[in-house]
Amino acid sequence: MTTTDKINTIAQDNNLSINEKIAQIVELHQCLDPYSSEAFEISLPVYETVRRLLLGDNYEDCHTSDLIMCNSLLAEAYAHNNKSWLIAPLAQHTCEMLTGATVDDEETIDMIVAAIDRLCYVLQAHPRLTMKLYNLQYGFEKGRKEPHEDTLKE
């Protein structure tokens, strides 16, 4: 059984929750040498399947941050697999999700900033979309809480 077949089997297993499916699929990918050709090839079905699961009707716990990170990882997989024409729609979807969003959690802000960086790195020939993403990133950076003076003294 190929890794792609294993991914499909896990995704269709009705005995597993969505979170368990995603965890098992990601684990399959993480078991591979990250610099191997198989890891590059398998990243595409891994992140496409995870994204499909995240967008599924039955996944009530889908957090925007999960989908944003998945979009950036899938965009990188498209870049590595010479499918760059599929990156802009992911970037546009990410832009739409982030427009008007507010986040107070520093960890989530860090993740969003990193995801936007990763998306913009592989997003080529779309300067307006890249600028929109960077503008959103700036907004999140600007919205960070200022450290307290007593924290700075420590």
PyMOL CGO cylinders between C-alpha atoms (Angstrom):
from pymol import cmd
from pymol.cgo import CYLINDER

trace = [
    CYLINDER, 0.00, 0.00, 0.00, 1.44, 3.36, -1.02, 0.3, 1, 1, 1, 1, 1, 1,
    CYLINDER, 1.44, 3.36, -1.02, 1.54, 6.34, 1.32, 0.3, 1, 1, 1, 1, 1, 1,
    CYLINDER, 1.54, 6.34, 1.32, -1.13, 8.05, -0.77, 0.3, 1, 1, 1, 1, 1, 1,
    CYLINDER, -1.13, 8.05, -0.77, -3.37, 5.00, -0.32, 0.3, 1, 1, 1, 1, 1, 1,
    CYLINDER, -3.37, 5.00, -0.32, -2.75, 5.12, 3.44, 0.3, 1, 1, 1, 1, 1, 1,
    CYLINDER, -2.75, 5.12, 3.44, -3.71, 8.80, 3.49, 0.3, 1, 1, 1, 1, 1, 1,
    CYLINDER, -3.71, 8.80, 3.49, -6.95, 8.06, 1.65, 0.3, 1, 1, 1, 1, 1, 1,
    CYLINDER, -6.95, 8.06, 1.65, -7.74, 5.13, 3.96, 0.3, 1, 1, 1, 1, 1, 1,
    CYLINDER, -7.74, 5.13, 3.96, -7.24, 7.29, 7.04, 0.3, 1, 1, 1, 1, 1, 1,
    CYLINDER, -7.24, 7.29, 7.04, -9.33, 10.14, 5.58, 0.3, 1, 1, 1, 1, 1, 1,
    CYLINDER, -9.33, 10.14, 5.58, -12.23, 7.77, 4.87, 0.3, 1, 1, 1, 1, 1, 1,
    CYLINDER, -12.23, 7.77, 4.87, -12.12, 5.96, 8.23, 0.3, 1, 1, 1, 1, 1, 1,
    CYLINDER, -12.12, 5.96, 8.23, -15.43, 6.79, 9.90, 0.3, 1, 1, 1, 1, 1, 1,
    CYLINDER, -15.43, 6.79, 9.90, -14.22, 5.42, 13.25, 0.3, 1, 1, 1, 1, 1, 1,
    CYLINDER, -14.22, 5.42, 13.25, -11.75, 8.30, 13.63, 0.3, 1, 1, 1, 1, 1, 1,
    CYLINDER, -11.75, 8.30, 13.63, -12.52, 11.87, 14.58, 0.3, 1, 1, 1, 1, 1, 1,
    CYLINDER, -12.52, 11.87, 14.58, -11.38, 14.63, 12.26, 0.3, 1, 1, 1, 1, 1, 1,
    CYLINDER, -11.38, 14.63, 12.26, -8.58, 15.53, 14.67, 0.3, 1, 1, 1, 1, 1, 1,
    CYLINDER, -8.58, 15.53, 14.67, -7.41, 11.90, 14.80, 0.3, 1, 1, 1, 1, 1, 1,
    CYLINDER, -7.41, 11.90, 14.80, -7.46, 11.67, 11.00, 0.3, 1, 1, 1, 1, 1, 1,
    CYLINDER, -7.46, 11.67, 11.00, -5.39, 14.84, 10.67, 0.3, 1, 1, 1, 1, 1, 1,
    CYLINDER, -5.39, 14.84, 10.67, -2.93, 13.69, 13.35, 0.3, 1, 1, 1, 1, 1, 1,
    CYLINDER, -2.93, 13.69, 13.35, -2.40, 10.31, 11.67, 0.3, 1, 1, 1, 1, 1, 1,
    CYLINDER, -2.40, 10.31, 11.67, -2.00, 11.84, 8.21, 0.3, 1, 1, 1, 1, 1, 1,
    CYLINDER, -2.00, 11.84, 8.21, 0.51, 14.41, 9.43, 0.3, 1, 1, 1, 1, 1, 1,
    CYLINDER, 0.51, 14.41, 9.43, 2.36, 11.67, 11.32, 0.3, 1, 1, 1, 1, 1, 1,
    CYLINDER, 2.36, 11.67, 11.32, 2.76, 9.70, 8.07, 0.3, 1, 1, 1, 1, 1, 1,
    CYLINDER, 2.76, 9.70, 8.07, 4.40, 12.74, 6.53, 0.3, 1, 1, 1, 1, 1, 1,
    CYLINDER, 4.40, 12.74, 6.53, 6.63, 13.43, 9.53, 0.3, 1, 1, 1, 1, 1, 1,
    CYLINDER, 6.63, 13.43, 9.53, 7.99, 9.88, 9.46, 0.3, 1, 1, 1, 1, 1, 1,
    CYLINDER, 7.99, 9.88, 9.46, 9.67, 10.60, 6.13, 0.3, 1, 1, 1, 1, 1, 1,
    CYLINDER, 9.67, 10.60, 6.13, 13.08, 12.21, 5.72, 0.3, 1, 1, 1, 1, 1, 1,
    CYLINDER, 13.08, 12.21, 5.72, 12.10, 15.87, 5.13, 0.3, 1, 1, 1, 1, 1, 1,
    CYLINDER, 12.10, 15.87, 5.13, 14.66, 16.23, 2.34, 0.3, 1, 1, 1, 1, 1, 1,
    CYLINDER, 14.66, 16.23, 2.34, 13.70, 13.07, 0.46, 0.3, 1, 1, 1, 1, 1, 1,
    CYLINDER, 13.70, 13.07, 0.46, 11.89, 13.18, -2.85, 0.3, 1, 1, 1, 1, 1, 1,
    CYLINDER, 11.89, 13.18, -2.85, 9.10, 11.09, -1.32, 0.3, 1, 1, 1, 1, 1, 1,
    CYLINDER, 9.10, 11.09, -1.32, 8.51, 13.76, 1.34, 0.3, 1, 1, 1, 1, 1, 1,
    CYLINDER, 8.51, 13.76, 1.34, 8.14, 16.42, -1.36, 0.3, 1, 1, 1, 1, 1, 1,
    CYLINDER, 8.14, 16.42, -1.36, 5.83, 14.23, -3.43, 0.3, 1, 1, 1, 1, 1, 1,
    CYLINDER, 5.83, 14.23, -3.43, 3.68, 13.14, -0.50, 0.3, 1, 1, 1, 1, 1, 1,
    CYLINDER, 3.68, 13.14, -0.50, 3.35, 16.65, 0.94, 0.3, 1, 1, 1, 1, 1, 1,
    CYLINDER, 3.35, 16.65, 0.94, 0.82, 17.49, -1.74, 0.3, 1, 1, 1, 1, 1, 1,
    CYLINDER, 0.82, 17.49, -1.74, -1.76, 14.78, -0.93, 0.3, 1, 1, 1, 1, 1, 1,
    CYLINDER, -1.76, 14.78, -0.93, -1.08, 15.22, 2.80, 0.3, 1, 1, 1, 1, 1, 1,
    CYLINDER, -1.08, 15.22, 2.80, -1.92, 18.93, 2.89, 0.3, 1, 1, 1, 1, 1, 1,
    CYLINDER, -1.92, 18.93, 2.89, -4.70, 18.69, 0.30, 0.3, 1, 1, 1, 1, 1, 1,
    CYLINDER, -4.70, 18.69, 0.30, -6.36, 16.01, 2.41, 0.3, 1, 1, 1, 1, 1, 1,
    CYLINDER, -6.36, 16.01, 2.41, -5.87, 17.93, 5.65, 0.3, 1, 1, 1, 1, 1, 1,
    CYLINDER, -5.87, 17.93, 5.65, -7.31, 21.06, 4.04, 0.3, 1, 1, 1, 1, 1, 1,
    CYLINDER, -7.31, 21.06, 4.04, -10.30, 19.10, 2.73, 0.3, 1, 1, 1, 1, 1, 1,
    CYLINDER, -10.30, 19.10, 2.73, -10.88, 17.72, 6.25, 0.3, 1, 1, 1, 1, 1, 1,
    CYLINDER, -10.88, 17.72, 6.25, -10.56, 21.18, 7.79, 0.3, 1, 1, 1, 1, 1, 1,
    CYLINDER, -10.56, 21.18, 7.79, -13.08, 22.61, 5.33, 0.3, 1, 1, 1, 1, 1, 1,
    CYLINDER, -13.08, 22.61, 5.33, -15.49, 19.68, 5.73, 0.3, 1, 1, 1, 1, 1, 1,
    CYLINDER, -15.49, 19.68, 5.73, -18.98, 20.32, 7.04, 0.3, 1, 1, 1, 1, 1, 1,
    CYLINDER, -18.98, 20.32, 7.04, -18.54, 17.97, 9.96, 0.3, 1, 1, 1, 1, 1, 1,
    CYLINDER, -18.54, 17.97, 9.96, -15.47, 19.64, 11.43, 0.3, 1, 1, 1, 1, 1, 1,
    CYLINDER, -15.47, 19.64, 11.43, -16.84, 22.05, 13.98, 0.3, 1, 1, 1, 1, 1, 1,
    CYLINDER, -16.84, 22.05, 13.98, -13.53, 22.65, 15.75, 0.3, 1, 1, 1, 1, 1, 1,
    CYLINDER, -13.53, 22.65, 15.75, -11.79, 24.10, 12.71, 0.3, 1, 1, 1, 1, 1, 1,
    CYLINDER, -11.79, 24.10, 12.71, -9.93, 27.15, 13.83, 0.3, 1, 1, 1, 1, 1, 1,
    CYLINDER, -9.93, 27.15, 13.83, -8.96, 29.79, 11.34, 0.3, 1, 1, 1, 1, 1, 1,
    CYLINDER, -8.96, 29.79, 11.34, -5.35, 29.43, 12.44, 0.3, 1, 1, 1, 1, 1, 1,
    CYLINDER, -5.35, 29.43, 12.44, -5.35, 25.72, 11.49, 0.3, 1, 1, 1, 1, 1, 1,
    CYLINDER, -5.35, 25.72, 11.49, -6.58, 26.52, 8.02, 0.3, 1, 1, 1, 1, 1, 1,
    CYLINDER, -6.58, 26.52, 8.02, -4.17, 29.43, 7.58, 0.3, 1, 1, 1, 1, 1, 1,
    CYLINDER, -4.17, 29.43, 7.58, -1.19, 27.26, 8.44, 0.3, 1, 1, 1, 1, 1, 1,
    CYLINDER, -1.19, 27.26, 8.44, -2.49, 24.46, 6.22, 0.3, 1, 1, 1, 1, 1, 1,
    CYLINDER, -2.49, 24.46, 6.22, -2.88, 26.93, 3.34, 0.3, 1, 1, 1, 1, 1, 1,
    CYLINDER, -2.88, 26.93, 3.34, 0.73, 28.07, 3.70, 0.3, 1, 1, 1, 1, 1, 1,
    CYLINDER, 0.73, 28.07, 3.70, 2.05, 24.49, 3.88, 0.3, 1, 1, 1, 1, 1, 1,
    CYLINDER, 2.05, 24.49, 3.88, -0.05, 23.48, 0.88, 0.3, 1, 1, 1, 1, 1, 1,
    CYLINDER, -0.05, 23.48, 0.88, 1.24, 26.53, -1.03, 0.3, 1, 1, 1, 1, 1, 1,
    CYLINDER, 1.24, 26.53, -1.03, 4.80, 25.39, -0.32, 0.3, 1, 1, 1, 1, 1, 1,
    CYLINDER, 4.80, 25.39, -0.32, 3.91, 21.88, -1.49, 0.3, 1, 1, 1, 1, 1, 1,
    CYLINDER, 3.91, 21.88, -1.49, 2.49, 23.32, -4.71, 0.3, 1, 1, 1, 1, 1, 1,
    CYLINDER, 2.49, 23.32, -4.71, 5.70, 25.29, -5.22, 0.3, 1, 1, 1, 1, 1, 1,
    CYLINDER, 5.70, 25.29, -5.22, 7.85, 22.19, -4.67, 0.3, 1, 1, 1, 1, 1, 1,
    CYLINDER, 7.85, 22.19, -4.67, 5.69, 20.15, -7.05, 0.3, 1, 1, 1, 1, 1, 1,
    CYLINDER, 5.69, 20.15, -7.05, 5.64, 22.76, -9.84, 0.3, 1, 1, 1, 1, 1, 1,
    CYLINDER, 5.64, 22.76, -9.84, 1.98, 23.66, -9.40, 0.3, 1, 1, 1, 1, 1, 1,
    CYLINDER, 1.98, 23.66, -9.40, 2.50, 27.35, -8.72, 0.3, 1, 1, 1, 1, 1, 1,
    CYLINDER, 2.50, 27.35, -8.72, -0.76, 28.36, -10.43, 0.3, 1, 1, 1, 1, 1, 1,
    CYLINDER, -0.76, 28.36, -10.43, -2.61, 26.89, -7.42, 0.3, 1, 1, 1, 1, 1, 1,
    CYLINDER, -2.61, 26.89, -7.42, -0.84, 29.11, -4.89, 0.3, 1, 1, 1, 1, 1, 1,
    CYLINDER, -0.84, 29.11, -4.89, -2.68, 32.39, -5.57, 0.3, 1, 1, 1, 1, 1, 1,
    CYLINDER, -2.68, 32.39, -5.57, -6.14, 30.97, -4.76, 0.3, 1, 1, 1, 1, 1, 1,
    CYLINDER, -6.14, 30.97, -4.76, -4.81, 29.73, -1.40, 0.3, 1, 1, 1, 1, 1, 1,
    CYLINDER, -4.81, 29.73, -1.40, -3.26, 33.12, -0.71, 0.3, 1, 1, 1, 1, 1, 1,
    CYLINDER, -3.26, 33.12, -0.71, -6.51, 34.84, -1.67, 0.3, 1, 1, 1, 1, 1, 1,
    CYLINDER, -6.51, 34.84, -1.67, -8.49, 32.54, 0.64, 0.3, 1, 1, 1, 1, 1, 1,
    CYLINDER, -8.49, 32.54, 0.64, -6.05, 33.29, 3.46, 0.3, 1, 1, 1, 1, 1, 1,
    CYLINDER, -6.05, 33.29, 3.46, -6.36, 37.00, 2.78, 0.3, 1, 1, 1, 1, 1, 1,
    CYLINDER, -6.36, 37.00, 2.78, -10.16, 36.76, 2.95, 0.3, 1, 1, 1, 1, 1, 1,
    CYLINDER, -10.16, 36.76, 2.95, -10.03, 34.83, 6.23, 0.3, 1, 1, 1, 1, 1, 1,
    CYLINDER, -10.03, 34.83, 6.23, -7.70, 37.37, 7.84, 0.3, 1, 1, 1, 1, 1, 1,
    CYLINDER, -7.70, 37.37, 7.84, -9.39, 40.54, 6.62, 0.3, 1, 1, 1, 1, 1, 1,
    CYLINDER, -9.39, 40.54, 6.62, -11.12, 42.09, 9.59, 0.3, 1, 1, 1, 1, 1, 1,
    CYLINDER, -11.12, 42.09, 9.59, -9.93, 39.38, 11.99, 0.3, 1, 1, 1, 1, 1, 1,
    CYLINDER, -9.93, 39.38, 11.99, -8.64, 40.35, 15.40, 0.3, 1, 1, 1, 1, 1, 1,
    CYLINDER, -8.64, 40.35, 15.40, -6.32, 38.22, 17.49, 0.3, 1, 1, 1, 1, 1, 1,
    CYLINDER, -6.32, 38.22, 17.49, -5.15, 38.87, 21.04, 0.3, 1, 1, 1, 1, 1, 1,
    CYLINDER, -5.15, 38.87, 21.04, -3.14, 35.70, 21.59, 0.3, 1, 1, 1, 1, 1, 1,
    CYLINDER, -3.14, 35.70, 21.59, 0.60, 36.25, 20.98, 0.3, 1, 1, 1, 1, 1, 1,
    CYLINDER, 0.60, 36.25, 20.98, 1.14, 32.63, 19.90, 0.3, 1, 1, 1, 1, 1, 1,
    CYLINDER, 1.14, 32.63, 19.90, -1.60, 32.89, 17.26, 0.3, 1, 1, 1, 1, 1, 1,
    CYLINDER, -1.60, 32.89, 17.26, -0.19, 36.21, 16.04, 0.3, 1, 1, 1, 1, 1, 1,
    CYLINDER, -0.19, 36.21, 16.04, 3.24, 34.58, 15.69, 0.3, 1, 1, 1, 1, 1, 1,
    CYLINDER, 3.24, 34.58, 15.69, 1.70, 31.72, 13.71, 0.3, 1, 1, 1, 1, 1, 1,
    CYLINDER, 1.70, 31.72, 13.71, -0.22, 34.08, 11.41, 0.3, 1, 1, 1, 1, 1, 1,
    CYLINDER, -0.22, 34.08, 11.41, 2.87, 36.21, 10.79, 0.3, 1, 1, 1, 1, 1, 1,
    CYLINDER, 2.87, 36.21, 10.79, 4.92, 33.09, 9.98, 0.3, 1, 1, 1, 1, 1, 1,
    CYLINDER, 4.92, 33.09, 9.98, 2.21, 31.68, 7.72, 0.3, 1, 1, 1, 1, 1, 1,
    CYLINDER, 2.21, 31.68, 7.72, 1.98, 34.94, 5.77, 0.3, 1, 1, 1, 1, 1, 1,
    CYLINDER, 1.98, 34.94, 5.77, 5.77, 35.00, 5.37, 0.3, 1, 1, 1, 1, 1, 1,
    CYLINDER, 5.77, 35.00, 5.37, 5.71, 31.44, 4.03, 0.3, 1, 1, 1, 1, 1, 1,
    CYLINDER, 5.71, 31.44, 4.03, 2.85, 32.21, 1.66, 0.3, 1, 1, 1, 1, 1, 1,
    CYLINDER, 2.85, 32.21, 1.66, 4.47, 35.37, 0.33, 0.3, 1, 1, 1, 1, 1, 1,
    CYLINDER, 4.47, 35.37, 0.33, 7.77, 33.53, -0.18, 0.3, 1, 1, 1, 1, 1, 1,
    CYLINDER, 7.77, 33.53, -0.18, 6.18, 31.11, -2.66, 0.3, 1, 1, 1, 1, 1, 1,
    CYLINDER, 6.18, 31.11, -2.66, 3.65, 33.58, -4.08, 0.3, 1, 1, 1, 1, 1, 1,
    CYLINDER, 3.65, 33.58, -4.08, 5.24, 34.90, -7.24, 0.3, 1, 1, 1, 1, 1, 1,
    CYLINDER, 5.24, 34.90, -7.24, 3.94, 37.18, -9.97, 0.3, 1, 1, 1, 1, 1, 1,
    CYLINDER, 3.94, 37.18, -9.97, 1.13, 38.45, -7.74, 0.3, 1, 1, 1, 1, 1, 1,
    CYLINDER, 1.13, 38.45, -7.74, 2.47, 41.70, -6.27, 0.3, 1, 1, 1, 1, 1, 1,
    CYLINDER, 2.47, 41.70, -6.27, -0.93, 43.12, -5.27, 0.3, 1, 1, 1, 1, 1, 1,
    CYLINDER, -0.93, 43.12, -5.27, -1.94, 39.99, -3.42, 0.3, 1, 1, 1, 1, 1, 1,
    CYLINDER, -1.94, 39.99, -3.42, 1.47, 39.84, -1.77, 0.3, 1, 1, 1, 1, 1, 1,
    CYLINDER, 1.47, 39.84, -1.77, 1.09, 43.45, -0.64, 0.3, 1, 1, 1, 1, 1, 1,
    CYLINDER, 1.09, 43.45, -0.64, -2.40, 42.71, 0.73, 0.3, 1, 1, 1, 1, 1, 1,
    CYLINDER, -2.40, 42.71, 0.73, -0.97, 39.85, 2.76, 0.3, 1, 1, 1, 1, 1, 1,
    CYLINDER, -0.97, 39.85, 2.76, 1.94, 41.93, 4.02, 0.3, 1, 1, 1, 1, 1, 1,
    CYLINDER, 1.94, 41.93, 4.02, -0.49, 44.71, 4.93, 0.3, 1, 1, 1, 1, 1, 1,
    CYLINDER, -0.49, 44.71, 4.93, -2.54, 42.22, 6.96, 0.3, 1, 1, 1, 1, 1, 1,
    CYLINDER, -2.54, 42.22, 6.96, 0.65, 40.94, 8.55, 0.3, 1, 1, 1, 1, 1, 1,
    CYLINDER, 0.65, 40.94, 8.55, 1.60, 44.49, 9.52, 0.3, 1, 1, 1, 1, 1, 1,
    CYLINDER, 1.60, 44.49, 9.52, -1.80, 44.94, 11.12, 0.3, 1, 1, 1, 1, 1, 1,
    CYLINDER, -1.80, 44.94, 11.12, -1.31, 41.86, 13.27, 0.3, 1, 1, 1, 1, 1, 1,
    CYLINDER, -1.31, 41.86, 13.27, 2.21, 42.95, 14.20, 0.3, 1, 1, 1, 1, 1, 1,
    CYLINDER, 2.21, 42.95, 14.20, 0.94, 46.41, 15.09, 0.3, 1, 1, 1, 1, 1, 1,
    CYLINDER, 0.94, 46.41, 15.09, -1.80, 44.91, 17.22, 0.3, 1, 1, 1, 1, 1, 1,
    CYLINDER, -1.80, 44.91, 17.22, 0.65, 43.16, 19.52, 0.3, 1, 1, 1, 1, 1, 1,
    CYLINDER, 0.65, 43.16, 19.52, 0.45, 44.12, 23.14, 0.3, 1, 1, 1, 1, 1, 1,
    CYLINDER, 0.45, 44.12, 23.14, 3.21, 46.43, 24.30, 0.3, 1, 1, 1, 1, 1, 1,
    CYLINDER, 3.21, 46.43, 24.30, 5.44, 44.84, 26.94, 0.3, 1, 1, 1, 1, 1, 1,
    CYLINDER, 5.44, 44.84, 26.94, 5.07, 46.34, 30.40, 0.3, 1, 1, 1, 1, 1, 1,
    CYLINDER, 5.07, 46.34, 30.40, 7.95, 48.42, 31.73, 0.3, 1, 1, 1, 1, 1, 1,
    CYLINDER, 7.95, 48.42, 31.73, 8.55, 46.08, 34.67, 0.3, 1, 1, 1, 1, 1, 1,
    CYLINDER, 8.55, 46.08, 34.67, 8.91, 43.17, 32.21, 0.3, 1, 1, 1, 1, 1, 1,
    CYLINDER, 8.91, 43.17, 32.21, 11.59, 45.08, 30.34, 0.3, 1, 1, 1, 1, 1, 1,
    CYLINDER, 11.59, 45.08, 30.34, 13.62, 45.66, 33.52, 0.3, 1, 1, 1, 1, 1, 1,
    CYLINDER, 13.62, 45.66, 33.52, 13.90, 41.95, 34.29, 0.3, 1, 1, 1, 1, 1, 1,
]
cmd.load_cgo(trace, "trace")
